[in-house]
Structure formats: structure tokens, C-alpha cells
């Protein structure tokens, strides 16, 4: 069963952060290869860490293993 949890409710370890970043890089590499080509990094790690500090990430877990995430934020007030 998939469990969805907010990043503010999960105490993120350095391993969690590495896993989340790696999944994001992999997902963009697979879905945007036709646009950007091979070896393109959609977001550098510093920027990723910056937005990870904000409340807005929903993290998907299966058997307490991170399998994905999504960043949700308002476009305007």
C-alpha cells in the first residue's frame, strides 16, 4: 500500500534527501529526453535543497521506502 506524507511530517535524513533528488533527476531524464537530450540535469541540487525546505512536498512511500514525490505550491494568492 502506498502511503503519502508531507515532507514536514517526515524527518528527512541525508539518505532520504539523496533518494528524493535521485528520483527527481531520473524522472526528468526519462520524461524530457526528447526536449533536453541526454545527461541534462533539470534542477541542480542546491536549488532542490532550497525548495525541499518549504512545506509543499508530498512523498510517496511503499514499505517505508521512498518511491516518489511531488512538489505542490500555489501559483498565486
N, C-alpha and C positions, 0 to 999 in steps of 0.2 A: 504494500500500500504506500502511496506517495503522501508524504507529509510536507506541508508548506509552512514556512516560518519566516518571520521578518528578521532582517539582519540585526535589528536592535534587541531581539529576543534570543539570539544565538550568540554566545560568547565566541567570537571568531578567533581562532588560533592562526598562527602563521601557516600551518598546513591547510586550514580551511581557505585562507586567502589565496594561497598558491593554486589550490584546486579550482576555486571560483574563477580566477584570472585565466588559468589554462583552458577551462571550458569555454569561456567567452572568446578567447583567441581562436580556438578550434572551430567554434560555431561560425564565427565570421569568416574564417578561412574557407570553410566548406560552402557557405551560402553566398559569398560575394566574390568567388574566384573569377567569375566571368567579368566582373566590373574592375577589380583591382589587380588581378593576376596572382601569381604565386608569391609566397613569402611576405605578403603585405600584413602589417600589424595595424589593425583598426584603431586601437587605443593603447597608448603606452601605459606602463604600469603605474607611474606617478599619477596620471590622470585617473586611472581606475581606483587607486587607493583614495584619492580625493573624494570621488563620488561615493565610494563604499562607506565613508564616514557619515554620510547623510542617511536619514531614515528613508527608505524607499526601495530597498532590495527585498525581494521575496525569493527565498531559497528553497529549492525542492530537494527533499531527502528520501531515499529508499534505504531501509535498514540502517538508518543513521549515517548513510554515505551521501555526500552532496552529488547530485546528478544534474543540477541546472539552477539557473537563476534568471530573474527578470528585474529590471530597474523601472520603477513606476514613479512618475513625477508630474505635477500639474504644469500645463502649458501656460496658464495664466490664472489670476485670481478669479 
